[in-house]
Amino acid sequence: MEHAPPSRAAWPTFVRNLATLSALGPFAAIAALALLAPGCEADVGVTGPSTANPLDDGESKLVEAINAHRAASGLSTLTLCASLNISASAHSDDMRDRDYQSDIGQDGSTTMSRACKAGYKPGCDGGAMAEVIASGSDDPEHTLGQWTADATAGPILQNPTLTILGVGRTFRDEQPSVWTVDFGAAADSSCQ
């Protein structure tokens, strides 16, 4: 299913990243003005849970773009994980529904605790994980560009120990998508 940007032409972009991998350092944020991609239809007024599986067209394009970015650096591509799609979608929905943008949920949840709740056992056991979030554009390529330009998100995307990912995107009234990508270092049975 294709989604398009809401009716406004440009919105402020806020990007926050969480790296639970200690080597990646503290939170980072960037702000930019984003031109939204033309040519799709908007799902305005969506307030229920996002469909986590299968990915929509934009989410699939983001996965392709992330993997192309990694391949250009000689890194292995990442494999989709169904449970991480669920945790990423739930976090995007929560940020939309509660009108905030943070790696830490308003209930205190973290990337790992949300992944654990979605059935991803390494999240429960302290496995290596990371998360990037963004809003401001419905365009997957632009969203990837935000992360590659960021001092914290860029290394997450290029981290060779990360092998799987899950993507979530949600829509808000007259505002662009909220994106979440969860990364993990090991697949488990919940990924299929």
Backbone torsions as a table, in degrees:
resi	resn	phi	psi	omega
1	MET	NA	128.7	178.9
2	GLU	-89.4	139.0	176.0
3	HIS	-120.4	151.2	-179.5
4	ALA	-124.8	166.4	179.7
5	PRO	-66.5	151.0	171.6
6	PRO	-62.5	177.5	-168.4
7	SER	-66.9	-22.0	-178.3
8	ARG	-77.9	149.1	-173.7
9	ALA	-82.4	-30.3	-177.5
10	ALA	-150.2	145.6	-179.3
11	TRP	-138.0	152.1	173.7
12	PRO	-62.1	147.9	-179.8
13	THR	-113.0	131.6	176.8
14	PHE	-125.9	127.7	-179.1
15	VAL	-126.1	129.0	174.1
16	ARG	-129.6	145.0	-176.1
17	ASN	-130.0	145.8	174.4
18	LEU	-123.0	127.9	174.9
19	ALA	-118.4	108.9	176.7
20	THR	-81.7	-6.9	172.7
21	LEU	-78.5	118.2	-169.9
22	SER	-58.7	-28.7	-177.3
23	ALA	-70.7	-13.9	-174.9
24	LEU	-88.6	-9.1	171.4
25	GLY	85.0	-163.1	-170.8
26	PRO	-80.4	177.0	176.7
27	PHE	-60.1	151.7	176.4
28	ALA	-137.0	150.3	177.9
29	ALA	-141.1	146.0	172.5
30	ILE	-133.3	154.5	175.6
31	ALA	-128.5	140.8	-179.9
32	ALA	-153.8	164.7	173.8
33	LEU	-102.1	127.0	-172.5
34	ALA	-114.0	133.1	171.3
35	LEU	-87.3	131.2	-175.5
36	LEU	-84.9	148.8	-177.4
37	ALA	-72.0	130.7	177.5
38	PRO	-82.8	164.3	165.6
39	GLY	102.3	6.9	178.4
40	CYS	-124.4	178.0	179.3
41	GLU	-106.7	142.6	-176.4
42	ALA	-88.7	143.2	167.6
43	ASP	-100.1	80.4	-177.0
44	VAL	-86.2	136.9	177.4
45	GLY	90.8	9.8	178.8
46	VAL	-70.2	125.1	178.5
47	THR	-130.5	-9.6	179.5
48	GLY	-83.6	-176.8	179.8
49	PRO	-63.7	139.5	174.4
50	SER	-72.3	152.2	173.5
51	THR	-76.8	117.9	-176.9
52	ALA	-83.9	-39.0	-177.2
53	ASN	-134.8	129.7	-2.1
54	PRO	-78.1	167.7	177.1
55	LEU	-66.3	150.0	173.0
56	ASP	-80.5	176.4	-175.3
57	ASP	-59.2	-44.1	-179.5
58	GLY	-65.0	-40.8	178.3
59	GLU	-64.9	-42.0	177.6
60	SER	-62.5	-39.8	177.9
61	LYS	-65.5	-35.1	177.0
62	LEU	-65.2	-43.1	177.4
63	VAL	-59.1	-45.4	178.2
64	GLU	-60.0	-42.6	-179.2
65	ALA	-66.7	-41.5	177.3
66	ILE	-62.5	-44.8	-179.6
67	ASN	-67.1	-36.1	175.9
68	ALA	-65.9	-39.7	177.3
69	HIS	-61.3	-43.8	178.9
70	ARG	-67.6	-44.1	-178.5
71	ALA	-61.2	-35.5	179.1
72	ALA	-63.8	-20.4	177.3
73	SER	-101.2	8.0	179.3
74	GLY	78.5	16.3	179.9
75	LEU	-94.1	156.7	176.9
76	SER	-69.3	154.5	177.1
77	THR	-79.7	158.2	-179.6
78	LEU	-93.3	147.1	179.7
79	THR	-103.3	141.2	178.1
80	LEU	-67.4	144.8	177.7
81	CYS	-127.6	116.9	-175.7
82	ALA	-57.9	-42.2	-178.9
83	SER	-67.8	-33.0	176.6
84	LEU	-73.4	-29.3	171.0
85	ASN	-60.7	-39.7	179.8
86	ILE	-66.2	-47.2	-178.8
87	SER	-66.2	-39.7	179.3
88	ALA	-66.3	-42.9	179.0
89	SER	-64.1	-42.7	180.0
90	ALA	-63.2	-37.9	179.6
91	HIS	-69.6	-41.1	176.6
92	SER	-60.9	-43.0	177.7
93	ASP	-61.3	-43.3	-179.3
94	ASP	-63.4	-42.7	178.5
95	MET	-63.7	-39.6	177.3
96	ARG	-65.1	-50.2	-173.4
97	ASP	-68.0	-30.9	-178.3
98	ARG	-104.0	3.5	174.5
99	ASP	55.3	57.8	174.2
100	TYR	-144.8	170.7	174.8
101	GLN	-143.8	108.1	-178.7
102	SER	-160.4	152.7	174.8
103	ASP	-71.0	-27.3	178.5
104	ILE	-95.4	124.6	178.9
105	GLY	-66.2	155.6	178.4
106	GLN	-63.4	-17.5	175.2
107	ASP	-90.9	6.1	-179.8
108	GLY	88.9	0.5	-178.7
109	SER	-66.1	152.7	178.0
110	THR	-122.0	173.8	176.2
111	THR	-52.6	-47.4	-176.8
112	MET	-67.3	-43.6	-178.3
113	SER	-68.4	-35.4	177.3
114	ARG	-68.3	-39.2	178.0
115	ALA	-65.8	-41.2	177.7
116	CYS	-59.9	-46.2	179.9
117	LYS	-60.8	-31.5	179.6
118	ALA	-81.6	-1.8	176.6
119	GLY	104.0	4.0	-179.0
120	TYR	-86.6	102.4	-172.9
121	LYS	-59.2	-41.1	177.8
122	PRO	-58.2	-26.6	174.7
123	GLY	-66.8	-32.3	178.2
124	CYS	-75.8	-29.6	-172.6
125	ASP	-98.5	9.6	178.9
126	GLY	80.3	22.3	177.4
127	GLY	-64.5	157.4	-179.8
128	ALA	-64.5	125.3	178.8
129	MET	-143.4	161.3	174.7
130	ALA	-151.7	163.1	-179.3
131	GLU	-146.7	143.3	169.6
132	VAL	-126.5	144.0	176.9
133	ILE	-131.9	156.6	179.0
134	ALA	-160.1	155.7	166.1
135	SER	-145.5	168.2	179.0
136	GLY	120.6	-17.9	-179.3
137	SER	-150.8	143.4	172.9
138	ASP	-90.9	-6.1	-176.3
139	ASP	-86.3	119.6	-178.7
140	PRO	-59.8	-40.0	180.0
141	GLU	-64.2	-41.7	178.3
142	HIS	-64.7	-41.7	179.4
143	THR	-62.3	-44.4	175.9
144	LEU	-59.8	-39.9	178.2
145	GLY	-60.7	-36.9	176.0
146	GLN	-59.5	-46.5	-176.5
147	TRP	-70.9	-39.7	-178.6
148	THR	-67.0	-26.7	178.5
149	ALA	-83.3	-8.9	-175.5
150	ASP	-91.7	140.1	-175.8
151	ALA	-66.0	-25.4	178.7
152	THR	-98.4	-43.5	-177.4
153	ALA	-68.5	-38.3	-179.9
154	GLY	-53.2	-51.4	177.5
155	PRO	-63.7	-30.9	176.8
156	ILE	-62.8	-46.8	-179.4
157	LEU	-62.1	-28.7	-176.8
158	GLN	-100.5	6.5	-176.5
159	ASN	-72.7	117.8	-177.0
160	PRO	-71.4	-17.0	179.2
161	THR	-78.6	-17.5	178.2
162	LEU	-82.1	130.5	-174.1
163	THR	-124.5	-15.9	-178.4
164	ILE	-132.0	162.3	176.7
165	LEU	-151.0	160.1	172.6
166	GLY	-137.0	141.6	-174.3
167	VAL	-122.0	138.4	173.2
168	GLY	-135.9	140.6	177.2
169	ARG	-142.0	138.6	178.4
170	THR	-133.9	158.2	-178.7
171	PHE	-112.5	152.1	179.0
172	ARG	-130.0	155.5	176.2
173	ASP	-53.7	123.5	172.6
174	GLU	49.7	28.2	174.8
175	GLN	-138.4	156.7	-179.7
176	PRO	-71.8	172.6	-178.6
177	SER	-58.3	156.3	167.3
178	VAL	-110.7	120.1	-177.3
179	TRP	-104.6	141.5	170.1
180	THR	-136.3	133.9	172.2
181	VAL	-126.2	122.6	176.2
182	ASP	-102.9	136.5	-179.5
183	PHE	-119.8	148.4	175.0
184	GLY	-140.2	160.9	-178.0
185	ALA	-95.0	-10.0	-177.9
186	ALA	-147.0	135.1	174.9
187	ALA	-81.4	153.4	170.9
188	ASP	-137.3	-175.4	-175.3
189	SER	-63.2	-23.4	179.6
190	SER	-71.4	-12.2	-177.9
191	CYS	-77.5	-17.3	-174.2
192	GLN	-93.1	NA	NA
